[in-house]
Amino acid sequence: MPYHFERSRPGSRYADALLSPNLGLTIQSVRQAVVDGRKLIRVLERRGYEQISVMGLSLGSWVAGLVAANDPAVQKAVLCLTAGSLADMVWTGRATEHIRASLAGQIDLTQLNRAWSPLNLENYIGQLARPDLELQIVLAQRDTVVLPHLSQPLIAKLAEAGARADILELNCGHYSFALPPYILRSGLRTLRLLTG
């Protein structure tokens, strides 16, 4: 992903430019992540891989969802700790309070949703509900980063569209998701999806 690990900006402690108060930079960064994901799929196809799956966690779930929606080669997608609207997540999440504070007085949530509509997974329901795509969505019931109620509109719209979606809700938070037993339950469920 852009601004992560070896792609990080000099002096930055985390990927602060991937999701930021700079609305255009956020769109550009997420777009770059999606383009890079699709390029990786082309590499895998050239190497003879026939089963293509994507998986993303937190902000990576939006990237994985956008890759799955926009690349018909993806047959399975696992979206962990996700919701439909990235704008709603940023506006309400504890980890993104600094972004909301930077935008205060300049833009409201309705305007942010409009600006970031290309990043809203709910705008790709038709592509995510295609018959040849299996979805798994893993949610944390005590998540303070991606508030649980934000995931419900996405899940409802996927169900209405007839998506093949397996929903797993765990009684954990955003960060405790990575701890046993939650990560084990999620991992086993994901393994069943990917090997099934």
Order of alpha helices (4+ residues) and beta strands (2+ residues): alpha-beta-alpha-beta-alpha-alpha-alpha-alpha-beta-alpha-beta-alpha
